[in-house]
């Protein structure tokens, strides 16, 4: 148990010590890259974690930040593959609806701690703020990502309290 606490503290320290912020067009702050972003031809370039030959550029004028993730849980999709279900808060739900409406036929970048995990194509607007992300190679990979999201959410909540 003690080693898990130490590892989480080390992860927390590394995440906090490497933070930076930038403004986007609507005046909100992007602290590192943690959330779901629209892709574009301009912006910061990320390499897809599962395929280093694929890169995507993200535009911070359209994103849903990780602080809008109300619930995150491990699940399985209808085919029985490991998936991550994310429920967004009210503001995140509205932002995600606009994001998906404006990006039909384009990929959205799912970036956690400056790592591009996935870039699924938007097939239609998603109105209810609940999304399921599948395509994980293993349950272990899924659990690792969920733990990372949980740590970042704690850090974000702590920052908002300070």
C-alpha positions in Angstrom: 0.0 0.0 0.0 2.8 2.4 0.9 4.5 1.9 -2.5 1.2 2.8 -4.3 1.0 6.0 -2.3 4.6 6.9 -3.1 4.0 6.2 -6.8 0.8 8.4 -6.8 2.7 11.1 -5.1 5.5 10.9 -7.6 3.0 11.1 -10.5 1.2 14.0 -8.8 4.5 15.9 -8.4 5.6 15.3 -12.0 2.2 16.4 -13.3 2.2 19.6 -11.2 5.8 20.5 -11.9 5.5 20.4 -15.6 2.3 22.4 -15.9 1.9 25.4 -18.2 -1.1 27.4 -19.3 -2.2 29.2 -22.4 -5.3 31.2 -23.3 -7.7 30.0 -26.0 -10.0 32.2 -28.0 -12.9 32.1 -25.4 -10.7 33.2 -22.5 -10.4 30.0 -20.6 -7.1 28.4 -19.7 -5.6 25.2 -21.1 -3.4 23.6 -18.4 -1.2 21.1 -20.2 -3.3 19.2 -22.7 -6.0 17.1 -20.8 -9.3 16.6 -22.5 -10.9 16.2 -25.9 -9.8 18.6 -28.6 -10.7 19.4 -32.2 -8.0 18.7 -34.7 -6.9 21.2 -37.4 -4.1 21.9 -39.8 -2.5 24.4 -37.4 -1.7 24.0 -33.7 0.4 21.8 -31.5 1.2 18.5 -33.0 0.8 15.2 -31.1 1.9 11.7 -32.1 -0.7 9.0 -31.6 0.4 6.7 -28.7 -0.6 3.4 -30.4 0.9 4.3 -33.9 3.9 6.7 -34.0 3.4 7.1 -37.8 0.2 9.1 -37.2 0.2 12.7 -36.0 -2.6 15.2 -35.3 -2.6 18.9 -34.7 -5.0 20.2 -32.1 -6.8 23.5 -31.9 -7.4 24.8 -28.4 -10.3 27.0 -29.5 -12.6 23.9 -29.4 -12.1 21.5 -26.5 -13.7 19.9 -23.4 -11.3 19.9 -20.5 -10.7 17.1 -18.2 -12.3 19.2 -15.3 -15.6 18.7 -17.1 -15.4 14.8 -16.7 -18.0 14.2 -14.0 -17.7 10.4 -13.9 -15.1 8.1 -15.5 -15.5 4.4 -15.3 -14.1 1.2 -16.8 -16.6 -0.7 -18.8 -17.0 -3.0 -21.9 -18.5 -2.1 -25.2 -21.3 -4.1 -26.9 -18.6 -6.4 -28.4 -17.1 -7.1 -25.0 -14.0 -5.1 -25.6 -12.6 -2.9 -22.7 -13.9 0.7 -22.9 -13.9 3.9 -20.9 -17.2 5.6 -20.2 -17.0 9.3 -19.5 -20.0 11.3 -18.3 -19.6 15.1 -18.6 -20.9 17.8 -16.4 -23.6 20.2 -17.7 -21.1 22.7 -19.2 -19.0 19.9 -20.6 -22.1 18.3 -22.2 -22.9 21.6 -24.0 -19.3 22.1 -25.1 -19.1 18.5 -26.4 -22.4 18.9 -28.3 -21.0 21.9 -30.1 -17.6 20.2 -30.6 -19.2 17.1 -32.2 -21.6 19.2 -34.3 -18.8 21.2 -35.7 -16.5 18.3 -36.4 -18.6 15.6 -38.1 -16.4 13.6 -40.4 -13.2 14.8 -38.6 -11.2 13.3 -35.8 -11.3 14.5 -32.2 -8.0 14.2 -30.2 -8.3 12.5 -26.8 -5.2 13.8 -25.0 -4.4 13.0 -21.4 -1.2 14.4 -19.8 0.1 15.6 -23.2 -0.3 12.1 -24.7 -2.6 11.5 -27.6 -4.4 8.3 -26.8 -7.0 8.2 -29.6 -8.4 10.2 -32.4 -11.8 8.8 -33.3 -13.8 10.2 -36.2 -17.0 12.0 -35.3 -20.0 10.4 -37.1 -22.6 12.7 -35.6 -23.5 15.1 -32.9 -23.4 13.6 -29.4 -26.1 15.4 -27.3 -26.2 13.8 -23.9 -22.6 14.2 -22.6 -21.9 10.5 -22.2 -19.2 8.9 -24.3 -17.7 5.5 -24.6 -14.2 5.1 -25.8 -13.1 1.7 -26.9 -10.1 0.4 -28.8 -7.9 -0.4 -25.8 -5.4 -3.3 -26.3 -6.0 -4.6 -22.7 -7.9 -4.1 -19.5 -4.6 -3.1 -17.9 -4.1 -0.3 -20.5 -7.6 0.9 -19.8 -7.1 0.8 -16.0 -3.8 2.7 -16.3 -5.5 5.5 -18.3 -8.4 5.7 -15.9 -6.0 6.0 -12.9 -4.1 8.8 -14.7 -7.4 10.7 -15.4 -8.4 10.3 -11.8 -5.0 11.7 -10.6 -5.3 14.7 -13.0 -8.9 15.4 -11.9 -7.8 15.4 -8.3 -5.0 17.8 -9.2 -7.3 20.1 -11.1 -9.9 20.1 -8.3 -7.2 21.0 -5.8 -5.9 23.8 -8.0 -9.5 25.2 -8.2 -9.7 25.2 -4.4 -6.4 27.1 -3.9 
